[in-house]
Amino acid sequence: MSPFSSISAHPEIQDGAPVFSGTRIRVETFFDFLRIGVSVNEFLNEFPSITRDQALEVYDLMNRQYTVEQIASAINGPQANIQVNTGRMFAAAA
């Protein structure tokens, strides 16, 4: 189960890339939009299937300097574990 309620990944959706839950919109797309100066409101206007709560959860992850790769690892990999609200990744205990 994903530690992030707003993000999911499935091998048959966007090649397993992290997407906003219930959509096919990649989290990476959101990161890219923010990097070029698009506001959260403008992004939400462009992608109305994403809720404000979803966008704000992912925005918080970006502010805590999570990478898309770290998010993907937390969702897809049983070997990885991200402690929510710390911004740190740890290897799972064997």
C-alpha positions in Angstrom: 0.0 0.0 0.0 1.2 3.5 -0.9 2.3 5.8 2.0 0.8 8.6 -0.1 -3.0 8.7 -0.5 -2.8 10.9 -3.5 -0.4 8.8 -5.5 -0.6 5.4 -7.1 1.3 3.3 -9.6 0.3 0.3 -11.7 2.4 -1.4 -14.4 -0.4 -0.9 -16.9 -0.9 2.8 -16.3 1.8 5.1 -17.6 4.4 2.3 -17.5 4.2 2.1 -13.7 5.2 5.7 -13.2 3.6 7.4 -10.1 0.3 9.1 -11.0 -2.3 11.0 -9.2 -4.7 8.4 -7.8 -7.7 7.8 -10.0 -6.0 9.4 -13.0 -3.4 8.8 -15.7 -1.6 12.1 -14.9 2.0 11.6 -13.9 3.3 13.2 -10.7 6.4 14.1 -12.8 4.1 16.3 -14.9 3.1 18.2 -11.8 6.8 18.6 -10.8 7.6 19.8 -14.3 4.8 22.4 -14.3 5.9 23.8 -10.9 9.5 24.0 -12.0 8.6 26.2 -15.0 6.6 28.6 -12.8 3.0 27.3 -13.2 1.0 27.8 -10.1 -0.9 25.0 -8.4 -4.2 26.7 -9.3 -3.1 26.9 -13.0 -2.2 23.2 -12.9 -5.6 22.3 -11.4 -7.3 24.3 -14.1 -5.4 22.4 -16.8 -6.1 19.0 -15.1 -9.5 19.2 -13.5 -9.6 15.5 -12.6 -7.0 16.2 -9.9 -8.3 17.4 -6.6 -6.8 20.3 -4.7 -6.0 17.9 -1.8 -4.1 15.6 -4.1 -2.2 18.5 -5.6 -1.3 19.9 -2.2 -0.1 16.5 -0.9 2.3 16.2 -3.8 3.2 19.9 -3.6 4.3 19.2 0.0 6.4 16.3 -1.1 8.1 18.5 -3.7 8.7 21.1 -1.1 10.3 18.5 1.1 12.6 17.7 -1.8 11.3 14.3 -2.6 12.2 13.2 -6.1 9.9 11.3 -8.5 12.3 8.4 -8.1 11.9 8.3 -4.3 8.2 8.5 -4.6 8.2 5.6 -7.1 10.4 3.6 -4.9 8.1 4.1 -1.9 5.1 3.0 -3.9 6.6 0.2 -6.0 9.4 -1.3 -4.0 8.9 -3.5 -1.0 12.6 -3.0 -0.3 12.1 0.7 0.3 10.3 2.6 3.0 9.8 6.3 3.2 9.0 7.6 6.7 6.1 10.0 6.0 6.6 13.6 7.2 10.4 13.2 7.5 11.6 13.3 3.9 13.9 10.3 4.6 14.2 6.9 2.9 15.4 3.8 4.7 16.0 0.3 3.6 13.4 -2.1 5.0 14.6 -4.4 7.7 15.0 -8.0 6.4 
